[in-house]
């Protein structure tokens, strides 16, 4: 969560396809210039919503690989490739062949060939006109969007609830996935990459999904959406990718995967939360720049996004944490404005505003009850806190008289001392060369985590526990940034 803008609850819907709409076929591809022009206009807004762009040598490297794939696909100079600053594992495209890959996805790749396989898959969706055939709608989620979905009965909006990183909700048919896999595999071969990298990437995504489920203490169905989930992962796809690579005459070592260039490109990249967006550590959120912190109740999970912290609890309890500058009317006006923006035109009855002090912070709660389209009554409460000339708030959503589980979280909102804020440090990817006595277990102990060190090391390096570490092998670890 960045230094948050005020009142960021308005639902934002972009009328874009899941992948770019192009006037082309796989045999005669081209990107419509009108789509390119529209995509160029949307590009800055999309980057802002997803935490901004990662610039510098890493961005240049990804663009270079993407351009190589675009040439292989027959659309040279017609695609734009960007790295977005979120640790959610995903990649997506918008009309005009603007393709985005997250640093979270880059973190679990281990060769340039694997990067090319993901970019090739996305370009494959573009070239095959999959968006034009299915016309999916991509929706960025906020709590306001959730409430709008509940009150209006809109499944398209409500479906987006809880999706981490406000990433696009995509849906592809089985045949479309296979077609894009096949096109991506073709591009890999034409561009001189190892086609087996596609299967390796799919397998790595599955391993990372399993790790995410364990570390977030969620059921698999509630795990953070990933590229493997929006582009459904299956053993059949992995098997097909391996068979396609064998049929192309490739082997695991021929052509050799470009590992060193890739590892050097991601060395120093932020891993996990960006300090400018704050840190989630289990059920605790802390922001070193804003110097604020809170803790979610037991059984709740936190998902940090560039614009807000999404909070999910049992029995459908949902909340969002955000903030901004205080308006002229002070904290009362701030809380009232947020509540009105969430409720919108839905039938609602506002309750009496309550004032108190929380850990030394002036606090205002603005409750309301709103009626859904089906007649269900839901309880919405905006709890706002004054910190200097800024305000921060929770917006909670629960069944009628069901907001009590949020009380510990609302009471935990506090400011951080300078010492506590300074102790919050970013993590970044580093490289180490394995020694003769090193094992996955010994190397994993260098990871800047207190839990799941081995599991994190294996997922980061795309390997399983049975795979020995070779002396002289270069592997990734995660260290605290200096």
C-alpha positions as CSV (number, residue, x, y, z in Angstrom):
1,X,0.0,0.0,0.0
2,X,1.6,3.2,-1.1
3,X,1.2,6.6,0.5
4,X,-2.5,6.1,-0.1
5,X,-4.7,8.4,-2.0
6,X,-7.9,9.7,-0.3
7,X,-11.1,7.9,-0.9
8,X,-9.9,5.1,-3.2
9,X,-13.0,3.0,-2.9
10,X,-14.7,3.8,-6.2
11,X,-15.0,0.7,-8.3
12,X,-12.8,0.8,-11.4
13,X,-13.7,-1.2,-14.4
14,X,-11.7,-1.2,-17.6
15,X,-13.5,-2.3,-20.7
16,X,-10.7,-4.5,-21.9
17,X,-10.4,-8.1,-23.0
18,X,-8.4,-10.7,-21.1
19,X,-5.8,-10.4,-23.8
20,X,-5.4,-8.0,-26.7
21,X,-7.9,-7.9,-29.5
22,X,-6.1,-8.0,-32.8
23,X,-7.1,-8.2,-36.5
24,X,-5.0,-11.3,-37.1
25,X,-4.7,-15.0,-37.2
26,X,-1.8,-17.1,-36.0
27,X,-0.6,-17.4,-39.6
28,X,-1.0,-13.7,-40.5
29,X,-0.7,-11.8,-37.3
30,X,-0.9,-8.0,-36.9
31,X,-1.9,-5.6,-34.1
32,X,-4.6,-3.0,-34.9
33,X,-3.1,0.4,-34.6
34,X,-6.4,1.7,-33.0
35,X,-5.9,-0.8,-30.2
36,X,-2.3,0.3,-29.8
37,X,-3.4,3.9,-29.4
38,X,-6.0,3.1,-26.8
39,X,-3.6,0.9,-24.9
40,X,-1.0,3.7,-24.8
41,X,-3.6,5.9,-23.2
42,X,-4.6,3.3,-20.6
43,X,-1.0,2.3,-19.9
44,X,-0.1,4.9,-17.2
45,X,-3.3,4.2,-15.3
46,X,-2.7,0.5,-15.3
47,X,0.8,0.9,-14.1
48,X,-0.4,3.2,-11.3
49,X,-3.1,0.7,-10.2
50,X,-0.5,-2.1,-10.1
51,X,2.1,-0.4,-8.0
52,X,4.0,1.4,-10.8
53,X,6.6,0.1,-13.3
54,X,9.9,-1.5,-12.4
55,X,12.4,0.5,-14.3
56,X,16.1,0.2,-15.1
57,X,18.2,-2.7,-16.4
58,X,15.6,-5.4,-15.4
59,X,12.8,-3.7,-17.4
60,X,15.1,-3.3,-20.4
61,X,16.1,-7.0,-20.2
62,X,12.4,-8.2,-20.1
63,X,11.6,-5.9,-23.0
64,X,14.5,-7.3,-25.0
65,X,13.3,-10.9,-24.4
66,X,9.7,-9.8,-25.3
67,X,10.8,-8.2,-28.5
68,X,12.6,-11.4,-29.5
69,X,9.4,-13.3,-28.9
70,X,7.3,-10.7,-30.8
71,X,9.6,-11.2,-33.8
72,X,9.2,-15.0,-33.6
73,X,5.4,-14.5,-33.5
74,X,5.4,-12.3,-36.6
75,X,4.5,-9.0,-34.8
76,X,7.8,-7.2,-34.5
77,X,7.6,-3.8,-32.9
78,X,3.9,-4.2,-32.2
79,X,4.0,-5.3,-28.5
80,X,5.1,-3.4,-25.4
81,X,6.4,-5.3,-22.4
82,X,6.4,-4.0,-18.8
83,X,7.4,-5.2,-15.4
84,X,4.9,-4.1,-12.7
85,X,5.8,-3.6,-9.0
86,X,3.7,-6.2,-7.2
87,X,4.8,-9.5,-5.7
88,X,1.6,-11.3,-6.8
89,X,2.5,-14.0,-9.4
90,X,0.9,-13.1,-12.7
91,X,1.1,-11.9,-16.3
92,X,-1.6,-10.4,-18.5
93,X,-2.2,-8.3,-21.6
94,X,-4.6,-5.6,-22.7
95,X,-5.8,-4.8,-26.2
96,X,-3.0,-3.3,-28.3
97,X,-0.5,-6.0,-27.2
98,X,0.6,-4.3,-24.0
99,X,1.9,-7.2,-21.9
100,X,2.6,-7.0,-18.2
101,X,4.6,-9.3,-16.0
102,X,4.9,-8.9,-12.2
103,X,8.1,-9.0,-10.3
104,X,6.5,-11.8,-8.2
105,X,6.4,-14.0,-11.3
106,X,9.9,-13.0,-12.3
107,X,11.1,-14.1,-8.8
108,X,10.2,-17.8,-9.4
109,X,11.7,-18.0,-12.9
110,X,15.2,-19.4,-13.3
111,X,16.1,-18.8,-16.9
112,X,15.6,-16.5,-19.8
113,X,13.9,-19.4,-21.5
114,X,11.2,-19.6,-18.8
115,X,10.6,-15.9,-19.1
116,X,10.3,-16.3,-22.9
117,X,7.8,-19.1,-22.4
118,X,5.4,-16.9,-20.3
119,X,5.7,-13.9,-22.7
120,X,5.2,-16.3,-25.6
121,X,2.1,-17.7,-24.1
122,X,0.6,-14.2,-23.6
123,X,1.5,-13.2,-27.2
124,X,-0.1,-16.5,-28.3
125,X,-3.4,-15.4,-26.7
126,X,-3.0,-12.1,-28.5
127,X,-2.2,-13.5,-31.9
128,X,-5.0,-16.1,-31.7
129,X,-7.7,-13.4,-31.0
130,X,-8.8,-15.2,-27.8
131,X,-10.2,-12.0,-26.3
132,X,-12.2,-11.2,-29.4
133,X,-13.7,-14.6,-29.2
134,X,-14.6,-14.6,-25.5
135,X,-14.9,-10.9,-24.6
136,X,-14.0,-11.3,-21.0
137,X,-14.3,-8.2,-18.8
138,X,-11.3,-7.3,-16.6
139,X,-12.3,-5.7,-13.2
140,X,-10.0,-4.2,-10.7
141,X,-11.4,-4.9,-7.2
142,X,-12.0,-2.6,-4.2
143,X,-14.3,-3.0,-1.3
144,X,-16.6,-0.5,-3.0
145,X,-16.8,-2.9,-5.9
146,X,-17.5,-5.7,-3.6
147,X,-20.4,-3.9,-1.9
148,X,-21.7,-2.8,-5.3
149,X,-21.7,-6.4,-6.3
150,X,-23.5,-7.5,-3.2
151,X,-26.1,-4.8,-3.4
152,X,-26.9,-5.1,-7.1
153,X,-26.5,-8.8,-7.4
154,X,-23.7,-8.4,-10.0
155,X,-21.8,-11.6,-10.1
156,X,-19.1,-10.0,-12.3
157,X,-18.2,-7.6,-9.6
158,X,-18.7,-9.8,-6.6
159,X,-16.6,-12.5,-8.3
160,X,-13.6,-10.2,-8.1
161,X,-13.6,-10.1,-4.2
162,X,-10.4,-11.0,-2.4
163,X,-8.3,-11.3,-5.5
164,X,-4.8,-10.3,-4.5
165,X,-3.0,-7.4,-6.1
166,X,-6.1,-6.2,-7.9
167,X,-5.1,-8.3,-10.8
168,X,-7.2,-9.1,-13.8
169,X,-9.7,-11.9,-13.6
170,X,-9.2,-14.0,-16.7
171,X,-11.0,-16.9,-18.2
172,X,-9.8,-19.1,-21.0
173,X,-11.3,-22.3,-22.4
174,X,-9.3,-25.5,-22.4
175,X,-8.8,-25.3,-26.2
176,X,-7.6,-21.7,-26.0
177,X,-5.1,-22.6,-23.4
178,X,-3.8,-25.4,-25.5
179,X,-3.7,-23.2,-28.6
180,X,-1.7,-20.5,-26.8
181,X,0.6,-23.2,-25.3
182,X,1.3,-24.5,-28.8
183,X,1.9,-21.0,-30.2
184,X,4.1,-20.1,-27.3
185,X,6.1,-23.3,-27.8
186,X,6.5,-22.5,-31.5
187,X,7.8,-19.0,-30.7
188,X,10.3,-20.5,-28.2
189,X,11.7,-22.7,-30.9
190,X,11.9,-20.0,-33.6
191,X,13.6,-17.6,-31.1
192,X,16.2,-20.3,-30.3
193,X,15.0,-21.0,-26.7
194,X,14.6,-24.4,-25.1
195,X,11.0,-25.5,-25.5
196,X,11.2,-27.6,-22.3
197,X,11.2,-24.3,-20.4
198,X,7.5,-24.0,-20.9
199,X,6.8,-27.2,-18.9
200,X,9.4,-26.2,-16.3
201,X,7.6,-22.9,-15.8
202,X,4.2,-24.5,-15.4
203,X,5.6,-26.9,-12.9
204,X,7.3,-24.0,-11.0
205,X,4.0,-22.2,-10.8
206,X,2.3,-25.2,-9.3
207,X,5.0,-25.5,-6.6
208,X,4.7,-21.8,-5.8
209,X,0.9,-22.0,-5.5
210,X,1.3,-24.8,-3.0
211,X,3.8,-22.8,-1.0
212,X,1.5,-19.8,-1.1
213,X,-1.3,-21.9,0.3
214,X,0.8,-23.1,3.1
215,X,2.4,-19.8,4.1
216,X,-0.8,-17.9,4.0
217,X,-2.6,-20.6,5.9
218,X,-5.4,-20.6,3.4
219,X,-7.4,-23.3,1.7
220,X,-6.2,-24.0,-1.8
221,X,-9.4,-22.5,-3.2
222,X,-8.6,-19.2,-1.5
223,X,-4.9,-19.0,-2.3
224,X,-3.7,-15.9,-4.0
225,X,-4.6,-16.0,-7.7
226,X,-1.6,-16.7,-9.9
227,X,-0.8,-16.9,-13.6
228,X,-1.3,-20.6,-13.2
229,X,-4.8,-20.1,-11.9
230,X,-6.0,-17.5,-14.4
231,X,-4.4,-19.7,-17.1
232,X,-5.5,-23.0,-15.5
233,X,-2.7,-25.3,-14.6
234,X,-3.0,-29.0,-15.2
235,X,-0.8,-32.0,-15.5
236,X,-2.1,-32.4,-19.0
237,X,-0.6,-29.1,-20.0
238,X,2.7,-30.0,-18.5
239,X,2.6,-33.3,-20.3
240,X,1.7,-31.6,-23.6
241,X,4.5,-29.1,-23.2
242,X,7.1,-31.8,-22.6
243,X,5.8,-33.8,-25.6
244,X,5.9,-30.7,-27.8
245,X,9.5,-30.0,-26.8
246,X,10.5,-33.6,-27.6
247,X,8.8,-33.4,-31.0
248,X,10.7,-30.2,-31.7
249,X,13.9,-32.2,-31.3
250,X,15.0,-30.4,-28.2
251,X,16.6,-32.0,-25.1
252,X,17.0,-30.7,-21.6
253,X,20.5,-29.5,-22.5
254,X,20.1,-28.6,-26.2
255,X,19.7,-25.8,-26.8
256,X,21.1,-24.9,-23.4
257,X,18.9,-22.6,-21.3
258,X,20.2,-19.1,-20.6
259,X,20.4,-19.2,-16.9
260,X,23.2,-16.9,-16.0
261,X,21.9,-13.9,-17.9
262,X,18.5,-14.3,-16.2
263,X,19.9,-14.7,-12.7
264,X,22.1,-11.6,-13.0
265,X,19.1,-9.7,-14.3
266,X,16.9,-10.4,-11.2
267,X,19.8,-10.1,-8.7
268,X,18.9,-7.2,-6.4
269,X,15.2,-7.2,-7.3
270,X,12.9,-6.6,-4.4
271,X,11.3,-9.8,-3.1
272,X,7.9,-9.6,-1.4
273,X,6.5,-6.3,-0.2
274,X,8.0,-3.0,-1.4
275,X,8.7,-0.7,1.6
276,X,6.7,2.0,-0.2
277,X,3.7,-0.2,0.0
278,X,4.3,-1.5,3.6
279,X,4.9,-5.0,4.9
280,X,2.6,-7.8,5.6
281,X,4.0,-10.3,8.1
282,X,1.5,-12.9,9.0
283,X,-1.5,-11.1,10.4
284,X,0.4,-7.8,10.9
285,X,0.6,-4.9,8.5
286,X,3.3,-2.2,9.2
287,X,4.3,0.7,7.0
288,X,7.8,2.1,7.7
289,X,7.2,5.4,5.8
290,X,3.7,6.2,7.1
291,X,4.7,4.7,10.5
292,X,1.5,2.9,11.2
293,X,0.6,-0.7,12.0
294,X,-2.3,-2.9,12.8
295,X,-3.0,-6.6,13.3
296,X,-5.8,-8.7,11.9
297,X,-7.7,-11.2,14.1
298,X,-6.9,-14.9,14.3
299,X,-8.2,-16.7,11.2
300,X,-8.0,-13.6,9.0
301,X,-5.6,-13.1,6.1
302,X,-4.0,-9.9,4.7
303,X,-3.2,-9.2,1.1
304,X,-1.1,-6.0,0.4
305,X,-1.9,-4.2,-2.8
306,X,-0.5,-0.9,-4.2
307,X,-3.6,1.0,-3.1
308,X,-5.0,-0.8,-0.1
309,X,-4.7,-3.8,2.2
310,X,-7.4,-6.4,1.5
311,X,-8.5,-8.3,4.6
312,X,-10.4,-11.6,4.4
313,X,-12.0,-13.5,7.3
314,X,-14.1,-16.5,8.0
315,X,-17.8,-16.6,7.0
316,X,-17.4,-14.1,4.3
317,X,-16.2,-11.2,6.5
318,X,-14.3,-8.7,4.4
319,X,-12.5,-5.4,5.0
320,X,-10.1,-3.0,3.4
321,X,-7.6,-0.6,4.9
322,X,-6.6,2.6,3.1
323,X,-6.4,6.3,3.7
324,X,-5.5,9.8,2.5
325,X,-5.5,13.5,3.4
326,X,-7.9,15.0,5.8
327,X,-10.6,17.2,4.2
328,X,-11.5,20.5,5.6
329,X,-14.3,19.1,7.7
330,X,-11.9,16.9,9.6
331,X,-12.3,13.2,10.5
332,X,-16.1,13.2,10.6
333,X,-16.3,14.5,7.1
334,X,-13.6,12.0,6.0
335,X,-15.5,9.0,7.4
336,X,-18.8,10.2,6.1
337,X,-17.5,10.7,2.6
338,X,-15.9,7.2,2.5
339,X,-19.1,5.6,3.7
340,X,-21.2,7.5,1.1
341,X,-18.8,6.4,-1.6
342,X,-19.1,2.8,-0.6
343,X,-22.9,2.7,-0.2
344,X,-23.5,4.6,-3.5
345,X,-27.2,4.5,-4.5
346,X,-28.1,1.3,-2.5
347,X,-30.9,1.5,0.1
348,X,-29.2,2.2,3.4
349,X,-29.7,3.6,6.8
350,X,-26.8,5.4,8.5
351,X,-26.3,4.9,12.2
352,X,-25.0,7.3,14.8
353,X,-21.4,8.3,14.4
354,X,-19.2,7.2,17.4
355,X,-16.1,9.0,18.6
356,X,-13.3,7.6,20.8
357,X,-9.5,7.4,21.1
358,X,-7.5,4.4,20.0
359,X,-3.9,4.1,21.2
360,X,-3.8,7.9,21.4
361,X,-5.4,8.4,18.0
362,X,-8.6,10.3,17.4
363,X,-11.1,7.8,16.1
364,X,-14.5,8.1,14.4
365,X,-16.7,5.2,13.4
366,X,-19.5,5.7,10.8
367,X,-21.9,2.7,10.7
368,X,-24.6,1.9,8.2
369,X,-26.9,-0.9,7.2
370,X,-27.5,-1.5,3.5
371,X,-30.0,-3.8,1.7
372,X,-28.8,-6.1,-1.0
373,X,-30.9,-6.8,-4.1
374,X,-32.0,-10.1,-2.6
375,X,-33.2,-8.3,0.5
376,X,-30.3,-9.3,2.7
377,X,-29.1,-6.7,5.3
378,X,-25.4,-6.1,5.5
379,X,-23.5,-4.0,8.0
380,X,-20.9,-1.6,6.7
381,X,-18.7,0.4,9.1
382,X,-16.0,2.9,8.3
383,X,-13.6,3.4,11.2
384,X,-11.2,6.4,10.6
385,X,-8.1,7.5,12.5
386,X,-6.4,10.8,12.5
387,X,-2.6,10.7,12.2
388,X,-1.2,14.2,11.9
389,X,-2.8,15.8,8.8
390,X,-3.8,12.4,7.3
391,X,-6.5,9.9,8.0
392,X,-6.5,6.1,7.7
393,X,-9.6,3.9,7.7
394,X,-10.9,0.4,7.8
395,X,-14.1,-0.3,5.8
396,X,-15.6,-3.5,7.1
397,X,-18.4,-5.6,5.6
398,X,-20.4,-8.2,7.6
399,X,-23.9,-9.7,7.9
400,X,-26.2,-7.6,10.2
401,X,-24.9,-7.6,13.7
402,X,-21.9,-9.5,12.6
403,X,-19.1,-7.0,12.9
404,X,-17.8,-8.0,16.3
405,X,-14.9,-10.1,15.0
406,X,-13.3,-6.9,13.6
407,X,-13.1,-5.3,17.0
408,X,-9.5,-6.5,17.9
409,X,-8.2,-5.3,14.6
410,X,-9.9,-1.9,14.9
411,X,-8.3,-1.5,18.4
412,X,-4.9,-2.5,17.2
413,X,-4.4,0.5,14.9
414,X,-1.3,2.4,16.1
415,X,1.7,4.5,15.2
416,X,5.2,3.2,15.0
417,X,8.2,4.6,16.8
418,X,11.1,5.7,14.6
419,X,13.0,2.6,15.9
420,X,10.3,0.2,15.0
421,X,9.9,1.8,11.6
422,X,13.6,1.5,10.9
423,X,13.6,-2.2,11.8
424,X,11.2,-2.9,8.8
425,X,13.5,-3.8,6.0
426,X,12.9,-4.9,2.4
427,X,14.0,-8.2,1.2
428,X,15.8,-8.7,-2.2
429,X,17.0,-11.5,-4.3
430,X,20.7,-12.4,-4.1
431,X,22.9,-15.0,-5.8
432,X,25.3,-17.5,-4.1
433,X,27.6,-20.1,-5.4
434,X,27.1,-23.5,-3.8
435,X,30.2,-25.0,-2.1
436,X,31.2,-28.6,-2.1
437,X,29.4,-29.3,1.2
438,X,26.3,-27.2,0.5
439,X,22.8,-28.7,0.3
440,X,19.4,-27.3,-0.2
441,X,18.9,-27.3,3.6
442,X,22.2,-25.5,4.3
443,X,21.6,-22.9,1.6
444,X,18.0,-22.4,2.7
445,X,19.2,-21.3,6.2
446,X,20.5,-18.2,4.5
447,X,17.0,-17.1,3.5
448,X,15.7,-14.0,5.3
449,X,12.7,-15.8,6.7
450,X,11.9,-17.4,10.1
451,X,9.6,-20.0,8.6
452,X,9.4,-22.4,5.7
453,X,13.0,-21.6,4.8
454,X,13.6,-24.8,2.8
455,X,10.2,-24.7,1.0
456,X,10.8,-21.1,0.0
457,X,14.3,-21.9,-1.2
458,X,13.0,-24.8,-3.3
459,X,10.2,-22.7,-4.8
460,X,12.5,-19.8,-5.5
461,X,14.9,-22.0,-7.4
462,X,12.3,-24.2,-9.2
463,X,13.6,-27.4,-7.7
464,X,12.4,-30.3,-5.6
465,X,13.9,-31.6,-2.4
466,X,15.3,-34.7,-4.1
467,X,17.4,-32.6,-6.5
468,X,21.0,-32.3,-5.2
469,X,22.8,-29.0,-5.2
470,X,26.0,-29.2,-7.4
471,X,29.2,-27.6,-6.2
472,X,29.7,-24.4,-8.2
473,X,26.0,-24.1,-9.0
474,X,24.6,-20.5,-8.7
475,X,21.3,-20.3,-6.8
476,X,19.0,-17.6,-5.6
477,X,18.4,-16.8,-2.0
478,X,16.6,-13.9,-0.3
479,X,18.4,-11.5,1.9
480,X,17.5,-8.3,3.8
481,X,18.3,-5.3,1.7
482,X,21.3,-3.3,3.0
